[in-house]
Amino acid sequence: MTALMRPATEPAVRDSRPILEGPGIGYHQNWYAVCLSRELKPGKIVGRGFLDGKVIAFRGQNGKAQVMSAYCSHLGADLSIGDVVGDEVRCPFHHWQYNQDGVCTRIPVGCKIPDRARMQTFPTAEKWGLVWAFNGEKPLFDVPGVRGYEESDLLYGVKVHEAGFPVPPWVMVCNSHDYQHLHTLHELGIIEGPINMNSSDYVLEHDVHYTTRDGLKVENWNRVTGTNTFSAISRTPSGPIFGMFTGTRIPGGGTRAYLLAGVPRKEGKNKGRPPTRTEQFALVSGTMMSFLKDAPRLLRAAKFMQAFLDDDEGVLQTIQFRQGVMVEADRTLLGFLKYVREYPKADLLSAD
């Protein structure tokens, strides 16, 4: 018997405390996507809202991407309008320079460089066509992945949801554990699930078998990493589909969202290498598709994943999320909310 088939009685024990993030409280210690890798050419600086502040990402001549706080330690000038000099970023105001460790290396007027002349840096990584920053001094876990596949096994594309959402990322990821909404909003017929539930401090996994509103039978291998990233392998009659949603909290408590979709590479066909920028661009832009023999599979994957977000869009743009009256069918969701309440936080930008 699935949760949706049980009597609708409210669970006896539940925690309804608000889930808070903010200055002095901290923000979830996740890997957050800052920008697309293809945006960050050597010598380029990208500024983005991040948590309740702003960061920059820049790529030095050494090819390495680095994320750090955006406002110069001197007078607070915005480094996103500065320059990259070699492997360092230069402030647009007084030309103080900072290396990729955030340490000031040069003050042009010749003053002694104070020990406190440094920027807050974030552990930085590139994967899935994105530049990621971890909110913590050291990463607690690896950049999010997907069950059963490595990045090099998949052909995929990534796009930014330009409108964003007015809720924090964990509210959006709640949907992965909200079986009422899967049944009603997405019109999924739950055959079996959630099953094979597996959890650790920073990763939650479970499987679900369902039929879509079009009658397709699908088996999902789901994973939540941190509180902001959901990934799945959806085994459909026409083959496996890869999908990932990751959200980055931005000032005001909203989310900048990134959506990835793809398919496994065919055996022996460029297996073991990351997708090229052309392949990624083709999927997200809808152009140049005639040059890709995999175009039909990729488009099918993109449409499959986008359909779920399209269903959710109206609710997520207008919801005033609060944990109110809960019923037995919410038990899996309540488990996820408990995980979010207990999740560790850090506040590196406020400490800057």
DODOBA-248487 format. One line per field, with one value per residue: residue number from 1; x, y, z of N, C-alpha, C in turn. Coordinates in steps of 0.05 Angstrom, whole numbers. Layout:
BEGIN
rogu: (NUM;...)
n.X: (X;...)
n.Y: (Y;...)
n.Z: (Z;...)
ca.X: (X;...)
ca.Y: (Y;...)
ca.Z: (Z;...)
c.X: (X;...)
c.Y: (Y;...)
c.Z: (Z;...)
***
This chain:
BEGIN
rogu: (1;2;3;4;5;6;7;8;9;10;11;12;13;14;15;16;17;18;19;20;21;22;23;24;25;26;27;28;29;30;31;32;33;34;35;36;37;38;39;40;41;42;43;44;45;46;47;48;49;50;51;52;53;54;55;56;57;58;59;60;61;62;63;64;65;66;67;68;69;70;71;72;73;74;75;76;77;78;79;80;81;82;83;84;85;86;87;88;89;90;91;92;93;94;95;96;97;98;99;100;101;102;103;104;105;106;107;108;109;110;111;112;113;114;115;116;117;118;119;120;121;122;123;124;125;126;127;128;129;130;131;132;133;134;135;136;137;138;139;140;141;142;143;144;145;146;147;148;149;150;151;152;153;154;155;156;157;158;159;160;161;162;163;164;165;166;167;168;169;170;171;172;173;174;175;176;177;178;179;180;181;182;183;184;185;186;187;188;189;190;191;192;193;194;195;196;197;198;199;200;201;202;203;204;205;206;207;208;209;210;211;212;213;214;215;216;217;218;219;220;221;222;223;224;225;226;227;228;229;230;231;232;233;234;235;236;237;238;239;240;241;242;243;244;245;246;247;248;249;250;251;252;253;254;255;256;257;258;259;260;261;262;263;264;265;266;267;268;269;270;271;272;273;274;275;276;277;278;279;280;281;282;283;284;285;286;287;288;289;290;291;292;293;294;295;296;297;298;299;300;301;302;303;304;305;306;307;308;309;310;311;312;313;314;315;316;317;318;319;320;321;322;323;324;325;326;327;328;329;330;331;332;333;334;335;336;337;338;339;340;341;342;343;344;345;346;347;348;349;350;351;352)
n.X: (17;14;34;-5;-50;-63;-102;-122;-96;-69;1;26;70;106;150;143;173;195;238;297;343;399;435;478;450;463;473;452;501;519;538;535;512;544;553;548;598;615;608;652;705;777;806;759;708;653;597;552;490;489;471;458;486;538;579;640;660;719;766;831;893;916;875;843;782;755;718;699;685;651;662;711;763;782;751;703;691;661;685;669;668;720;786;820;885;934;934;903;855;837;820;772;776;821;859;879;904;884;899;884;875;851;883;912;959;983;988;983;1003;1044;1041;1050;1022;965;951;898;879;846;804;743;745;715;711;719;693;687;637;588;580;578;601;616;607;625;590;625;684;712;694;639;623;625;617;550;522;497;459;490;517;574;596;622;597;551;512;493;456;454;415;397;344;315;277;277;259;216;225;266;319;311;257;238;263;237;195;211;202;149;96;41;36;61;22;-24;-13;25;0;16;14;27;61;97;130;154;213;269;298;351;397;444;487;487;463;405;370;323;277;225;169;126;69;62;20;10;11;60;106;151;213;245;308;324;359;376;421;454;414;394;397;370;373;361;356;315;283;256;209;234;286;340;336;370;366;373;363;386;390;407;412;393;400;347;322;306;311;360;356;379;374;386;390;394;422;447;512;520;545;614;615;647;651;668;688;676;617;621;625;594;557;530;509;476;434;409;395;367;386;428;416;411;461;473;470;446;405;346;340;362;328;280;293;301;250;221;241;232;177;161;179;150;98;102;113;74;55;103;119;84;74;68;106;94;94;37;-25;-15;-18;-24;-5;36;81;132;149;152;195;235;234;251;304;323;317;356;402;470;498;531;564;597;602;582;622;663)
n.Y: (-24;43;109;145;115;105;117;185;210;255;255;235;257;314;366;433;478;540;540;570;615;660;723;716;671;635;597;542;490;478;458;508;531;580;604;591;548;561;615;637;656;656;709;733;762;746;770;753;749;720;677;720;762;781;750;741;705;685;672;656;664;614;580;564;567;612;628;684;733;794;848;896;893;941;993;974;971;943;884;857;891;899;879;822;804;768;715;738;782;849;907;956;1008;1028;995;952;886;817;750;681;657;695;733;797;822;866;936;993;1044;1034;1024;986;921;907;854;841;852;820;775;739;673;618;547;520;490;456;426;389;429;476;527;518;537;523;532;540;531;485;434;392;348;317;352;353;293;239;180;119;135;169;236;237;195;213;251;316;377;444;495;561;581;636;671;658;642;658;632;596;549;498;493;484;435;403;382;334;297;301;268;274;317;296;260;292;344;331;287;233;163;127;69;40;61;112;72;31;67;108;141;191;237;280;266;241;185;151;105;106;80;93;114;161;218;208;155;128;81;89;84;113;133;167;224;268;318;352;407;431;408;364;302;254;190;170;115;101;75;86;90;109;171;229;276;338;385;444;493;560;600;668;740;764;717;684;640;624;584;524;478;413;366;302;245;177;166;131;65;62;108;163;156;170;220;290;326;368;440;457;414;419;471;463;432;465;511;497;502;484;430;394;377;338;271;250;283;274;241;274;319;295;282;333;356;321;331;386;389;374;418;458;444;455;509;553;546;549;601;631;612;616;589;546;502;472;442;374;309;237;222;257;239;224;273;302;276;294;349;349;332;378;417;401;408;428;495;555;619;651;699;740;739;761)
n.Z: (0;-19;6;-9;-9;42;104;113;160;207;220;284;310;296;271;267;263;235;177;174;144;139;151;207;222;183;121;82;75;18;-49;-95;-157;-194;-245;-316;-344;-395;-398;-374;-397;-406;-371;-360;-318;-278;-245;-193;-157;-93;-42;10;-12;-56;-105;-144;-202;-233;-286;-290;-327;-322;-330;-289;-253;-204;-146;-108;-56;-74;-63;-56;-7;10;0;-16;-70;-130;-152;-197;-241;-250;-272;-300;-286;-308;-267;-229;-198;-209;-174;-195;-176;-140;-158;-128;-123;-124;-110;-130;-82;-54;-30;-22;-66;-87;-81;-115;-100;-67;-12;49;49;84;131;134;84;44;6;15;-4;-39;-38;-102;-161;-225;-261;-298;-336;-307;-262;-196;-127;-60;0;51;91;77;30;46;18;-47;-111;-135;-164;-206;-200;-216;-262;-291;-304;-354;-380;-402;-448;-450;-436;-409;-378;-357;-316;-330;-306;-252;-183;-128;-80;-32;-50;-25;-18;-69;-80;-44;-72;-93;-54;-43;-47;-52;-87;-133;-149;-157;-182;-222;-242;-237;-237;-184;-180;-149;-92;-46;-52;-33;-1;18;59;78;114;79;31;0;-24;-65;-98;-148;-181;-235;-274;-328;-344;-397;-400;-401;-374;-322;-288;-235;-211;-158;-130;-79;-66;-15;1;-43;-94;-141;-173;-225;-255;-304;-325;-383;-432;-481;-469;-422;-387;-366;-314;-280;-229;-201;-151;-134;-79;-75;-63;-22;-15;-57;-114;-162;-218;-247;-300;-322;-374;-406;-440;-437;-467;-529;-530;-539;-569;-567;-513;-447;-450;-434;-454;-512;-518;-561;-565;-516;-522;-565;-546;-507;-535;-579;-630;-686;-684;-725;-735;-700;-688;-645;-633;-632;-586;-546;-548;-533;-480;-458;-463;-432;-380;-375;-375;-323;-293;-316;-301;-246;-243;-237;-184;-154;-164;-135;-84;-13;27;81;136;148;165;165;133;132;81;74;98;77;57;105;129;95;107;160;153;126;166;202;175;163;170;144;142;105;75;108;146;120)
ca.X: (0;29;25;-29;-73;-69;-121;-111;-94;-45;22;24;93;118;164;133;189;204;265;308;371;403;459;478;440;478;460;459;527;515;550;517;521;548;549;555;627;621;608;676;729;801;806;731;697;624;586;525;478;496;461;447;506;547;606;650;676;737;784;858;907;921;851;828;760;754;696;705;667;652;667;739;768;791;728;679;685;652;706;658;674;748;800;837;913;947;916;893;834;845;798;770;778;848;876;889;902;880;904;862;870;838;903;921;987;994;975;1000;1017;1068;1038;1051;997;956;944;869;872;841;776;733;743;698;719;707;696;672;625;561;578;573;620;603;621;614;587;638;713;720;670;631;618;632;597;528;523;473;463;495;532;592;590;632;580;526;511;473;457;446;405;388;316;320;259;282;236;216;228;293;322;302;228;234;272;216;177;221;192;121;82;15;39;66;-3;-45;-4;37;-18;31;3;49;60;112;148;183;225;299;307;378;404;469;485;485;451;381;364;301;267;196;159;101;60;57;-7;8;11;87;116;178;227;263;328;325;379;379;447;450;385;388;401;356;380;347;356;287;284;232;208;252;314;344;338;383;357;383;355;401;382;426;398;401;389;318;313;296;328;368;353;392;362;402;377;411;419;473;525;519;569;635;613;659;645;690;696;654;605;633;608;575;536;514;494;455;411;394;387;350;398;449;409;414;489;476;454;432;386;320;342;367;304;261;302;297;221;212;248;220;149;157;183;127;75;107;120;55;55;128;121;64;70;78;110;94;85;11;-37;-4;-33;-7;8;59;102;158;156;159;222;254;235;268;331;330;320;380;425;490;498;554;558;624;601;580;647;683)
ca.Y: (0;68;129;158;97;102;136;212;219;271;242;243;273;329;390;453;503;551;534;596;620;689;733;709;644;619;586;513;485;464;467;525;539;609;612;570;548;574;645;645;653;666;738;743;763;745;776;741;749;694;677;747;781;779;739;740;683;694;651;666;653;586;565;556;584;617;645;699;755;813;876;899;896;969;1011;960;972;918;872;846;909;901;865;799;808;742;697;754;801;876;925;978;1034;1035;975;930;860;794;724;662;650;719;749;821;819;891;962;1008;1068;1025;1020;959;908;897;825;838;858;795;770;712;655;594;523;523;466;457;400;392;454;497;535;515;546;511;551;530;532;461;419;369;327;324;365;334;275;224;152;99;146;191;258;229;175;226;274;333;406;458;521;577;590;665;685;652;635;674;615;585;524;474;491;471;407;389;368;306;280;308;248;284;334;279;247;311;364;318;265;208;139;114;40;32;82;110;47;31;92;107;168;197;264;301;255;224;170;132;98;107;71;108;119;189;223;197;126;116;69;100;77;134;131;195;231;295;324;376;415;448;394;339;290;229;174;161;93;102;54;93;91;125;200;241;302;350;412;455;520;577;621;695;760;765;690;670;619;623;556;512;453;397;342;288;216;163;163;104;50;65;134;185;150;176;249;308;338;393;464;456;395;430;493;454;422;486;532;487;507;465;403;376;366;318;247;245;304;265;232;297;335;281;285;361;360;305;344;412;386;374;445;474;438;467;537;572;543;558;630;645;599;626;562;542;475;475;417;353;284;213;222;276;228;226;301;309;266;312;374;343;332;406;431;392;410;448;522;572;646;662;726;759;739;774)
ca.Z: (0;-19;26;-19;-5;71;114;114;188;211;236;312;319;274;278;248;266;209;168;171;135;138;166;235;224;163;98;79;65;-7;-74;-109;-184;-197;-273;-335;-350;-421;-394;-360;-414;-393;-368;-356;-291;-277;-218;-189;-130;-80;-14;13;-20;-84;-110;-171;-212;-255;-296;-295;-351;-317;-336;-265;-244;-175;-136;-83;-50;-96;-56;-48;22;15;3;-24;-99;-141;-169;-222;-263;-251;-293;-293;-293;-305;-252;-207;-204;-201;-167;-215;-163;-133;-171;-111;-137;-107;-124;-129;-54;-41;-16;-36;-74;-98;-78;-133;-88;-53;17;59;47;110;133;130;57;30;0;22;-26;-35;-54;-129;-179;-250;-269;-310;-350;-288;-241;-170;-103;-36;23;74;88;62;22;62;0;-75;-128;-140;-187;-212;-193;-237;-285;-288;-323;-380;-392;-410;-466;-436;-438;-384;-383;-334;-316;-328;-288;-224;-166;-104;-57;-30;-65;-12;-23;-95;-78;-29;-90;-98;-33;-39;-63;-59;-111;-156;-156;-165;-201;-245;-251;-239;-224;-169;-180;-126;-83;-48;-44;-33;10;29;67;93;125;58;7;3;-48;-65;-124;-151;-207;-239;-302;-333;-354;-424;-399;-402;-350;-317;-263;-228;-190;-149;-110;-69;-54;0;2;-66;-119;-146;-199;-230;-280;-310;-344;-398;-454;-503;-459;-398;-388;-344;-308;-255;-222;-179;-145;-118;-64;-83;-44;-20;-9;-80;-127;-191;-223;-270;-308;-340;-385;-425;-445;-438;-493;-540;-525;-558;-583;-550;-485;-430;-452;-428;-478;-521;-515;-583;-558;-495;-532;-584;-531;-493;-552;-601;-656;-694;-677;-748;-736;-679;-693;-620;-629;-623;-558;-529;-547;-517;-452;-450;-461;-409;-355;-374;-369;-294;-283;-326;-283;-220;-245;-226;-155;-142;-167;-119;-58;13;39;110;143;162;172;149;134;129;55;76;115;63;57;132;132;81;122;183;142;120;192;216;157;173;157;147;133;98;65;131;161;103)
c.X: (18;18;-1;-54;-80;-89;-108;-112;-68;-25;22;46;104;130;156;149;196;232;278;337;374;428;457;467;456;460;469;486;525;536;529;528;522;543;554;585;633;620;636;701;753;801;779;724;666;615;558;516;482;489;449;467;513;575;614;661;694;756;810;870;915;897;833;806;761;731;704;685;672;663;695;743;776;766;702;672;678;673;695;662;704;760;814;865;928;928;903;871;842;821;797;775;807;868;890;884;900;885;881;857;857;858;911;951;999;976;992;1015;1040;1065;1042;1024;988;948;914;860;869;811;769;731;726;711;704;713;680;662;597;558;573;598;606;620;608;613;598;668;724;695;665;626;625;610;575;531;497;479;468;511;552;586;599;615;556;531;488;476;447;436;397;359;317;302;265;256;238;218;256;295;309;271;222;242;253;199;185;210;162;104;53;16;45;40;-23;-35;8;21;-2;15;25;44;73;130;136;193;255;310;334;387;431;466;479;471;427;376;339;292;236;189;131;94;55;28;-12;9;38;94;145;187;247;283;334;348;376;406;446;421;376;390;387;366;365;356;328;289;257;232;227;281;316;346;351;372;368;372;374;393;403;410;410;389;359;305;302;317;334;371;367;380;380;386;395;405;447;485;522;546;589;635;622;654;671;700;672;642;619;614;587;551;518;497;471;430;395;383;367;361;419;441;413;442;493;458;437;410;358;320;345;342;283;268;295;267;210;217;234;191;143;159;159;103;78;108;100;54;80;132;103;61;81;83;110;84;60;1;-27;-20;-14;8;32;82;130;167;165;188;242;256;252;297;340;334;347;405;444;490;525;548;584;623;598;605;669;690)
c.Y: (25;88;142;141;94;122;163;222;234;255;253;261;288;355;411;479;513;544;561;596;651;697;726;681;625;609;557;509;466;473;483;533;570;619;588;572;563;605;655;639;664;697;750;742;763;751;764;745;721;695;705;769;777;767;745;713;694;671;664;654;624;568;558;577;588;635;658;721;778;841;879;905;925;987;999;963;944;906;860;865;915;886;840;805;782;723;711;773;828;893;948;1006;1042;1014;956;904;837;768;705;650;673;738;773;819;846;914;982;1031;1060;1021;990;946;897;867;821;844;832;792;742;695;631;571;523;498;471;428;406;418;479;503;535;527;532;531;538;532;509;446;395;344;336;339;344;318;261;195;135;109;167;212;250;208;187;248;291;362;418;486;535;584;620;679;681;646;650;658;604;558;500;471;477;441;390;372;339;287;285;291;257;300;318;267;268;330;351;294;239;186;124;84;29;54;99;84;50;57;89;136;169;226;285;291;237;211;153;127;101;97;83;107;149;192;213;167;112;105;78;90;99;126;159;199;261;298;351;382;429;434;368;328;263;216;163;140;91;80;60;96;110;155;210;269;312;378;420;484;535;599;648;715;763;738;674;650;626;593;547;484;439;374;329;259;203;163;134;91;54;91;156;181;156;204;266;318;363;416;466;438;406;453;484;445;445;507;523;492;486;436;384;364;344;294;240;265;294;256;255;315;322;283;313;366;345;320;371;411;386;403;463;469;454;498;556;571;555;589;645;634;616;601;564;514;478;448;395;327;261;212;240;264;230;255;311;300;284;339;371;344;361;421;425;397;432;473;535;599;660;691;746;760;754;802)
c.Z: (0;1;17;-14;25;80;119;143;191;228;264;321;294;286;258;251;238;202;159;161;135;152;196;240;206;141;94;65;41;-28;-89;-136;-185;-225;-291;-341;-375;-419;-385;-377;-399;-394;-363;-327;-294;-249;-216;-160;-118;-51;-10;6;-50;-85;-139;-177;-234;-262;-303;-320;-347;-322;-313;-259;-214;-169;-110;-79;-69;-89;-44;-18;30;21;-8;-54;-109;-160;-195;-246;-264;-274;-282;-304;-287;-291;-228;-217;-193;-197;-187;-203;-158;-143;-152;-126;-117;-122;-120;-101;-39;-28;-34;-41;-82;-91;-93;-120;-71;-23;24;58;74;109;127;101;41;26;9;-3;-18;-50;-80;-146;-204;-257;-280;-325;-333;-271;-215;-148;-78;-13;48;69;72;54;40;45;-28;-89;-135;-165;-191;-207;-218;-261;-276;-309;-352;-394;-406;-430;-456;-443;-413;-392;-357;-337;-310;-308;-259;-209;-140;-78;-55;-43;-52;-15;-49;-94;-61;-47;-96;-77;-26;-57;-69;-85;-136;-167;-168;-187;-226;-257;-255;-225;-210;-168;-155;-117;-61;-38;-45;-22;24;35;81;103;104;32;15;-24;-44;-94;-124;-179;-211;-269;-304;-342;-382;-424;-401;-375;-346;-290;-258;-206;-181;-129;-104;-57;-41;3;-23;-93;-120;-173;-200;-256;-283;-332;-358;-420;-477;-495;-436;-405;-363;-339;-282;-253;-199;-176;-128;-105;-71;-63;-46;-15;-32;-91;-156;-197;-248;-275;-328;-350;-405;-427;-443;-466;-503;-536;-547;-573;-565;-521;-469;-432;-445;-454;-486;-516;-537;-576;-536;-505;-550;-569;-519;-512;-574;-628;-661;-689;-700;-749;-716;-685;-668;-614;-619;-594;-539;-526;-530;-487;-442;-445;-437;-383;-353;-367;-339;-283;-292;-309;-256;-220;-231;-195;-143;-144;-147;-90;-35;30;69;115;160;171;153;153;130;102;54;91;102;62;84;139;119;97;147;175;137;146;205;199;166;157;161;135;127;89;88;147;146;113)
***
